[in-house]
Amino acid sequence: MKDIKKLIKENELDLSTLIVFTRAEHTIHRIEYKTIKQSGLTIAQFAVLEALYNKGDLKICEIIERILTTSGNITVVIKNLEKDGLIKKKPDPNDKRSCIISLTEEGKKIIENILPDHIKNIKGIFEILTDEEKNTLKTILKKFKDL
């Protein structure tokens, strides 16, 4: 027990940094997700629509690489978006095993309706930082990319 307390004491800054980081991340996501939830979409559905809107037609594997959510249920998300008429699938002419996913006109309308409020919401989250602080934070956080 004494060794654990000593270990905690020796690593107090690292441990408290993780706690502060995690709390900040949770707060940011809680606020960020408000506009998405108000739209009636799930976070994963929004991420797929947003990726297709910004990147154009994509294969499922490319969507998984680009979205900021886990890929565990992406097949179900795609199926539901297709059922709701927000995306369409067509066979990939270069690879018979995969499909190309595209936004429908309805999907485009939905994401264009959500994005202005979503972007405004994100701006509100980060307005507590100066531009210099935002750039510094990005530089610091990028260091974790290669862990």
C-alpha positions in Angstrom: 0.0 0.0 0.0 2.8 2.4 0.9 4.5 1.8 -2.5 1.2 2.7 -4.3 0.9 6.0 -2.4 4.5 6.7 -3.1 3.9 6.0 -6.8 0.9 8.3 -6.9 2.8 11.1 -5.2 5.8 10.7 -7.6 3.4 10.9 -10.6 1.0 13.5 -9.2 1.5 16.0 -12.0 0.9 13.4 -14.8 -2.2 12.0 -13.0 -3.7 15.4 -12.3 -3.0 16.5 -15.9 -4.9 13.5 -17.2 -7.8 14.3 -14.9 -8.0 17.9 -16.1 -7.6 16.9 -19.7 -10.4 14.2 -19.4 -12.8 16.6 -17.6 -12.2 19.3 -20.3 -12.8 16.7 -23.1 -16.1 15.6 -21.5 -17.3 19.2 -21.1 -16.3 20.0 -24.7 -18.1 17.0 -26.1 -21.2 17.5 -23.9 -21.6 21.1 -25.3 -20.6 20.1 -28.8 -23.1 17.3 -29.0 -26.1 19.5 -28.1 -26.6 20.8 -31.6 -26.2 17.3 -33.1 -28.7 15.8 -30.7 -31.2 18.6 -31.3 -31.2 17.6 -35.0 -32.4 14.1 -34.2 -29.2 12.4 -35.5 -26.8 10.3 -33.5 -23.2 11.4 -33.2 -22.2 8.7 -35.6 -24.9 9.6 -38.2 -23.8 13.2 -38.0 -20.1 12.2 -38.4 -20.9 10.2 -41.6 -23.0 12.9 -43.1 -20.4 15.6 -42.3 -17.6 13.5 -43.8 -19.5 12.9 -47.0 -20.5 16.5 -47.2 -16.9 17.7 -46.8 -15.0 14.9 -48.6 -17.5 13.8 -51.2 -18.3 10.2 -52.1 -16.4 7.7 -49.9 -16.1 3.9 -49.3 -17.1 2.7 -45.9 -13.4 2.1 -44.9 -12.6 5.7 -45.9 -15.5 7.0 -43.8 -14.2 5.0 -40.8 -10.8 6.6 -41.2 -12.2 10.1 -41.4 -14.9 10.2 -38.7 -14.2 11.1 -35.1 -16.1 8.2 -33.7 -15.5 4.5 -33.3 -16.2 2.2 -36.2 -17.9 -0.6 -34.3 -21.4 0.2 -35.4 -20.7 1.9 -38.7 -22.5 -0.7 -40.8 -25.7 -0.2 -38.8 -25.3 3.6 -39.0 -24.9 3.4 -42.8 -27.9 1.1 -43.1 -30.1 3.5 -41.1 -29.0 6.5 -43.0 -29.7 4.7 -46.3 -33.2 3.6 -44.9 -33.9 7.2 -44.0 -33.0 8.4 -47.5 -30.0 10.5 -46.4 -27.3 8.5 -48.2 -27.2 6.0 -51.1 -24.8 3.1 -51.8 -23.6 2.0 -55.2 -21.1 -0.7 -56.1 -17.5 0.4 -56.5 -16.6 -0.2 -60.1 -12.9 -0.8 -59.1 -13.6 -3.2 -56.2 -16.7 -5.5 -56.4 -16.4 -6.1 -52.6 -17.0 -2.5 -51.6 -19.5 0.3 -52.1 -19.3 4.0 -52.7 -21.5 6.0 -50.2 -23.0 9.3 -51.4 -25.2 11.9 -49.9 -28.7 12.2 -51.3 -30.2 15.7 -51.8 -32.2 15.1 -48.5 -28.9 14.2 -46.7 -27.2 17.3 -48.1 -30.2 19.5 -46.9 -30.0 18.0 -43.4 -26.3 18.5 -42.9 -26.4 22.0 -44.4 -29.2 22.8 -41.9 -27.2 21.5 -38.9 -23.7 22.7 -39.8 -24.2 26.5 -39.2 -25.4 26.0 -35.6 -22.8 23.2 -35.0 -20.0 25.5 -36.1 -21.4 28.4 -34.1 -21.5 26.1 -31.1 -17.9 25.0 -31.5 -16.9 28.6 -31.9 -18.6 29.3 -28.6 -16.7 26.5 -26.9 -13.3 27.7 -28.0 -13.9 31.5 -27.6 -12.5 31.2 -24.1 -9.1 30.8 -25.7 -7.1 33.4 -27.7 -6.0 32.4 -31.2 -2.4 32.0 -29.8 -3.7 29.7 -27.1 -5.7 27.6 -29.7 -2.5 27.2 -31.8 -0.5 26.3 -28.7 -3.1 23.7 -27.6 -3.1 22.2 -31.1 0.7 21.9 -31.1 0.6 20.3 -27.7 -2.2 17.8 -28.5 -0.5 16.8 -31.8 2.4 15.4 -29.7 0.1 12.6 -28.5 -0.7 11.5 -32.1 2.2 9.2 -32.4 1.9 7.4 -29.0 
